[in-house]
Amino acid sequence: MSGIGPVEPDGDTRPLEPPPTTPRPAHAPPPRLSHRQRAAAATAFVAVAVLVTGTLLHLTRPRPEPPPEPRFPSQTTSFRYLYMQVRGAGTTSPEIEFTIQALTESDAPVTVLDISQPYAGLSLTSTPATPLRVKGGASRKITVTVRVAECGKVPRNAGLPFLDVTLRNTRAKEAHSYILGARYARDLSTALEVACGYEKR
């Protein structure tokens, strides 16, 4: 049988295999840390952990209540009359000297800035001189000297005399009038009669 058939390929007709790939070099393992380096890293980690923990505790700790605001000085300070005497009776410049005691109920100190009285014919000074300080929770004696400048302007009966006192503490400065009681009123009336030569009625 004759004829021309398909041309047969010359050589091996199997599919070619891809060329072998060159394997990539594996990464080298990280260098091992020395004992000293591991200890330093551990110390740094602990320090950071302690710092973070301390910061969190500080930020989350309960806040204490603020201290209460101190009271006004007139609410914590009182004055007590002790005794009185007249000096220079019958002279042109008689003096009435009386002693009072300032007391503070609060732990905060109080400063007595000024002590005065309402009568025009009298002038007043104190020993120790104002301003003077009274420690918190304590007392202090104050000697007040009243000079009679003009008897015509001094009442014969003091009635219920009071002292005008200016006080100051850490909260406020305020003026307050203190009535020292019936015994002070009686002693002052008697002292004015003696100082100015009034006859008792």
C-alpha positions as CSV (number, residue, x, y, z in Angstrom):
1,M,0.0,0.0,0.0
2,S,1.5,3.2,-1.0
3,G,0.8,6.8,0.0
4,I,2.1,9.6,2.1
5,G,1.1,9.6,5.7
6,P,1.6,12.1,8.6
7,V,5.1,13.0,9.2
8,E,6.3,11.4,12.4
9,P,8.2,13.8,14.7
10,D,11.8,13.1,15.0
11,G,13.1,12.1,18.4
12,D,11.3,11.7,21.8
13,T,7.9,13.0,21.8
14,R,7.3,13.1,25.6
15,P,6.6,16.5,27.1
16,L,9.6,18.3,28.4
17,E,9.9,18.6,32.2
18,P,10.5,22.1,33.5
19,P,14.0,22.8,34.5
20,P,14.8,22.1,38.1
21,T,14.5,25.2,40.3
22,T,17.4,26.1,42.4
23,P,16.4,25.9,46.1
24,R,16.4,29.2,47.9
25,P,18.8,29.3,50.8
26,A,17.1,29.0,54.1
27,H,17.3,32.0,56.5
28,A,20.0,31.7,59.1
29,P,18.6,31.2,62.6
30,P,18.7,34.3,64.8
31,P,21.8,34.6,67.0
32,R,21.3,33.3,70.5
33,L,21.3,35.9,73.3
34,S,24.0,35.6,75.9
35,H,23.0,35.0,79.5
36,R,23.8,38.6,80.4
37,Q,21.7,39.9,77.5
38,R,18.7,37.7,78.6
39,A,19.1,38.9,82.2
40,A,19.1,42.6,81.0
41,A,16.1,42.1,78.9
42,A,14.2,40.4,81.7
43,T,15.1,43.2,84.1
44,A,13.9,45.8,81.6
45,F,10.6,43.9,81.1
46,V,10.0,43.7,84.8
47,A,10.8,47.4,85.3
48,V,8.4,48.4,82.5
49,A,5.7,46.1,84.0
50,V,6.2,47.6,87.5
51,L,6.0,51.1,86.1
52,V,2.8,50.4,84.1
53,T,1.2,48.7,87.1
54,G,2.1,51.6,89.4
55,T,0.8,54.1,87.0
56,L,-2.5,52.2,86.7
57,L,-2.8,51.9,90.5
58,H,-2.1,55.7,90.8
59,L,-4.7,56.6,88.2
60,T,-7.4,54.3,89.6
61,R,-6.9,54.8,93.3
62,P,-9.9,56.2,95.2
63,R,-9.6,59.9,95.7
64,P,-9.9,61.2,99.3
65,E,-12.7,63.5,100.1
66,P,-11.5,67.2,100.3
67,P,-11.3,68.6,103.8
68,P,-14.3,70.6,105.0
69,E,-14.1,74.3,104.5
70,P,-13.3,76.1,107.8
71,R,-16.1,77.9,109.6
72,F,-16.3,81.7,109.8
73,P,-14.0,83.1,112.5
74,S,-17.0,84.5,114.5
75,Q,-18.5,81.0,114.7
76,T,-15.4,79.5,116.3
77,T,-14.2,82.4,118.5
78,S,-15.6,83.6,121.8
79,F,-14.5,86.2,124.4
80,R,-14.9,85.9,128.1
81,Y,-14.7,88.8,130.6
82,L,-12.4,88.2,133.5
83,Y,-11.9,91.4,135.7
84,M,-11.6,95.2,135.7
85,Q,-9.9,98.0,137.6
86,V,-9.7,101.8,137.4
87,R,-6.3,103.6,137.3
88,G,-5.9,107.4,137.9
89,A,-9.4,108.0,139.2
90,G,-10.1,111.7,139.8
91,T,-7.3,112.7,137.4
92,T,-7.6,114.4,134.1
93,S,-6.9,111.1,132.2
94,P,-8.4,108.2,134.1
95,E,-8.0,104.8,132.6
96,I,-10.2,101.7,132.9
97,E,-8.3,98.4,132.5
98,F,-10.1,95.1,132.0
99,T,-8.9,91.7,131.0
100,I,-10.7,89.4,128.6
101,Q,-9.9,85.9,127.3
102,A,-10.2,85.0,123.6
103,L,-10.9,81.3,122.9
104,T,-11.0,79.4,119.7
105,E,-13.0,76.1,119.2
106,S,-11.5,75.3,115.9
107,D,-8.1,73.8,115.1
108,A,-7.4,76.7,112.8
109,P,-5.8,79.8,114.3
110,V,-7.7,83.1,114.4
111,T,-6.2,86.6,114.1
112,V,-7.7,89.4,116.1
113,L,-7.2,92.4,113.8
114,D,-8.9,95.1,115.9
115,I,-10.8,95.7,119.1
116,S,-13.0,98.8,119.5
117,Q,-16.1,100.1,121.4
118,P,-19.0,102.3,120.4
119,Y,-18.6,105.2,122.9
120,A,-17.3,108.5,121.5
121,G,-15.8,109.7,124.7
122,L,-13.6,106.6,125.1
123,S,-10.4,105.4,123.3
124,L,-9.2,101.9,123.5
125,T,-5.9,100.0,123.2
126,S,-4.9,96.4,123.9
127,T,-2.0,94.5,125.2
128,P,-0.7,92.6,123.3
129,A,-1.4,95.1,120.5
130,T,-3.6,94.1,117.6
131,P,-3.2,92.3,115.3
132,L,-2.7,89.4,117.6
133,R,-2.9,85.6,116.9
134,V,-4.9,83.0,118.9
135,K,-3.7,79.5,118.3
136,G,-6.3,76.9,117.2
137,G,-8.0,75.2,120.0
138,A,-6.4,77.5,122.5
139,S,-7.0,80.7,124.5
140,R,-5.2,84.0,125.1
141,K,-5.6,86.7,127.6
142,I,-5.9,90.3,126.3
143,T,-5.7,93.4,128.5
144,V,-7.8,96.2,127.2
145,T,-7.1,99.8,128.4
146,V,-9.9,102.3,128.0
147,R,-9.0,106.0,128.3
148,V,-11.7,108.4,129.2
149,A,-11.2,111.4,126.8
150,E,-14.4,113.3,127.6
151,C,-16.7,112.3,130.4
152,G,-19.6,114.3,128.9
153,K,-19.8,111.8,126.1
154,V,-19.6,108.7,128.3
155,P,-23.0,107.2,129.4
156,R,-23.6,107.0,133.1
157,N,-25.2,103.6,132.7
158,A,-23.4,101.4,130.2
159,G,-26.4,99.1,129.9
160,L,-25.4,96.2,127.7
161,P,-22.0,97.3,126.3
162,F,-20.3,95.3,123.7
163,L,-16.9,95.1,122.0
164,D,-16.5,95.4,118.2
165,V,-13.9,92.9,117.2
166,T,-12.5,92.3,113.7
167,L,-11.4,88.7,113.1
168,R,-9.7,86.8,110.3
169,N,-9.0,83.1,109.6
170,T,-8.2,81.1,106.5
171,R,-11.8,81.5,105.3
172,A,-12.8,85.0,105.8
173,K,-12.4,88.4,107.5
174,E,-15.4,89.7,109.4
175,A,-16.4,92.2,112.0
176,H,-18.5,91.0,114.9
177,S,-19.9,92.5,118.1
178,Y,-19.5,90.6,121.4
179,I,-21.6,91.2,124.5
180,L,-19.5,90.2,127.5
181,G,-22.3,89.7,129.9
182,A,-24.1,91.3,132.9
183,R,-21.0,91.4,135.1
184,Y,-19.0,93.2,132.6
185,A,-21.8,95.8,132.1
186,R,-22.0,96.3,135.8
187,D,-18.3,96.6,136.3
188,L,-17.9,99.0,133.4
189,S,-20.8,101.3,134.7
190,T,-19.1,101.4,138.1
191,A,-15.7,102.1,136.6
192,L,-17.1,104.9,134.5
193,E,-18.7,106.5,137.6
194,V,-15.5,106.3,139.5
195,A,-13.4,107.6,136.6
196,C,-15.7,110.5,135.9
197,G,-16.8,111.2,139.5
198,Y,-20.5,110.4,138.9
199,E,-22.6,109.9,142.0
200,K,-24.2,106.5,142.2
201,R,-28.0,106.6,142.0
